Amino acid sequence: MGSYYSGRAGSLILDDKPVAKVRDWSIEMNVDLLDATTLGDFVRTQHPSTKSATGSCTLLYYRLDSSENTAYKEFTALLSKIMHTGKITRSDMVTLKLRVGSGNPDASRGDDTIELNAFITNASIAVTNGELTAVPVQFTVDGDWLGVINSTF
C-alpha cells in the first residue's frame, strides 16, 4: 500500500547538513519548447529544448544554542551565500537536498529526495511584531539534477 506525506516529513539539507527550522520549500521545473511548425501545418509541433528549475524555501530566523545538536547548520550558512561583502562567485553555489519524506530510501518505496546545485538569488528578512521572524529565500538550479525522486514501480 502507498504512503502519503505531510510537510512534517520534509526537510532541507545544505551541503550534507540539515538546515534547522525550515518552514517550507518548493521547486518549479520547466522545459523550454521550440516551435517547429511549418507553413501548411494545421497543428503546432514542438521540440523540447533546455530545462531549468527555480525554487524557494522559508527559514525561521534561528540560532542554535550550545546544548543543541551541531549537526544542524544555522540558517545563516544558507543566507550568507548571498548576504556577504564582495562579489558573488561560483564558490557561493550550494548543494541542496530537498526531501519530501524521511530521506531513508528503501526498496519498497524508492528515494524521496531531489538533489541539486543552486545559487541563492533572493533572500529577505521579514520582522513582524508578535510573529516568528521569517527568511524567504529563492534559488536557481545550476546544471542538471544530481539526484531525483526515484520510484520502484
C-alpha positions in Angstrom: 0.0 0.0 0.0 1.2 3.5 -0.8 2.0 6.3 1.6 1.0 10.0 1.8 3.5 12.5 3.2 2.8 15.6 5.2 5.1 18.6 5.3 6.3 17.5 8.7 8.3 14.7 6.9 10.1 17.1 4.6 13.5 18.7 5.2 16.2 20.8 3.5 19.8 19.7 3.6 22.6 22.2 2.8 26.0 20.7 1.9 25.1 17.5 3.7 23.9 19.1 6.9 20.2 19.6 7.8 19.1 23.3 7.9 17.4 23.9 11.3 13.9 25.4 11.4 12.7 25.2 7.8 9.0 26.2 7.4 8.6 25.2 3.8 10.3 24.6 0.5 9.1 24.3 -3.1 10.7 23.7 -6.5 9.4 24.5 -10.0 10.8 22.7 -13.1 10.4 24.0 -16.7 11.1 22.7 -20.2 11.5 25.3 -22.9 9.9 24.3 -26.2 10.9 25.2 -29.8 8.2 25.8 -32.2 8.8 23.5 -35.3 5.5 24.3 -37.1 5.9 24.9 -40.8 3.8 26.6 -43.4 0.9 24.4 -44.4 0.8 22.6 -40.9 -2.6 22.6 -39.2 -1.3 21.8 -35.8 1.6 23.1 -33.8 4.7 20.9 -33.5 7.1 21.4 -30.5 10.6 20.1 -29.8 12.0 20.1 -26.3 14.9 22.4 -25.7 16.5 23.3 -22.4 15.3 22.6 -18.9 15.6 24.8 -15.9 14.4 25.0 -12.3 13.9 27.5 -9.6 12.8 27.1 -6.1 12.2 28.7 -2.7 12.2 28.0 0.9 11.2 29.8 4.1 13.6 29.6 7.0 12.8 30.8 10.5 15.5 33.1 12.0 17.0 30.8 14.5 20.4 30.4 16.1 21.5 27.1 17.7 22.4 27.3 21.4 25.3 25.4 22.8 23.1 22.5 24.0 21.7 21.8 20.5 23.0 19.2 18.1 25.5 20.9 15.9 24.8 18.5 13.0 22.2 21.1 12.1 23.6 24.2 10.4 22.4 27.5 11.4 20.2 29.1 8.8 22.9 31.8 8.4 25.1 29.4 6.4 22.5 29.5 3.7 21.8 33.2 4.0 25.5 34.0 3.9 25.7 32.7 0.3 24.0 36.0 -0.9 24.4 38.3 2.1 28.2 39.0 2.3 30.6 41.6 1.3 32.3 41.3 -2.1 31.1 39.8 -5.3 29.2 36.6 -5.7 31.3 33.9 -7.3 30.8 30.2 -8.3 32.1 29.3 -4.8 28.8 30.7 -3.5 26.9 27.9 -5.2 25.3 25.5 -2.7 24.3 21.8 -2.9 20.8 21.3 -1.7 18.8 18.2 -1.0 15.1 18.7 -0.9 13.5 15.8 1.0 9.8 15.0 0.6 9.9 12.1 3.0 12.2 10.9 5.7 15.2 10.7 3.5 15.6 7.0 4.2 15.1 5.2 0.9 14.1 1.6 1.0 13.4 -0.9 -1.8 9.7 -0.8 -1.4 9.3 3.0 -1.7 12.2 4.5 -3.5 14.0 7.7 -2.6 12.1 10.9 -2.0 15.0 13.3 -2.3 15.8 15.9 -5.0 19.5 16.9 -5.1 20.8 19.9 -7.0 23.4 22.6 -7.2 22.0 26.2 -6.9 22.7 29.8 -6.5 20.8 31.8 -3.9 19.2 34.6 -6.0 17.0 36.3 -3.5 16.6 36.5 0.3 14.8 38.8 2.7 14.2 39.1 6.4 10.7 40.0 7.5 10.3 41.1 11.1 6.7 41.4 12.4 5.6 42.1 15.9 4.2 39.0 17.6 5.4 36.6 14.9 8.4 34.5 14.3 11.0 36.2 12.0 10.8 34.6 8.6 13.5 34.5 6.0 12.2 33.8 2.5 14.9 32.5 0.2 14.8 31.9 -3.6 17.3 29.9 -5.6 18.0 28.9 -9.2 19.3 25.5 -10.1 22.7 25.3 -11.9 23.3 22.4 -14.2 21.5 19.1 -14.2 20.0 17.3 -11.3 22.4 15.5 -9.0 19.6 13.2 -7.8 15.9 12.9 -8.5 12.9 11.2 -6.8 13.1 7.5 -7.7 10.1 5.2 -7.8 10.2 1.5 -7.6 7.3 0.7 -9.9 
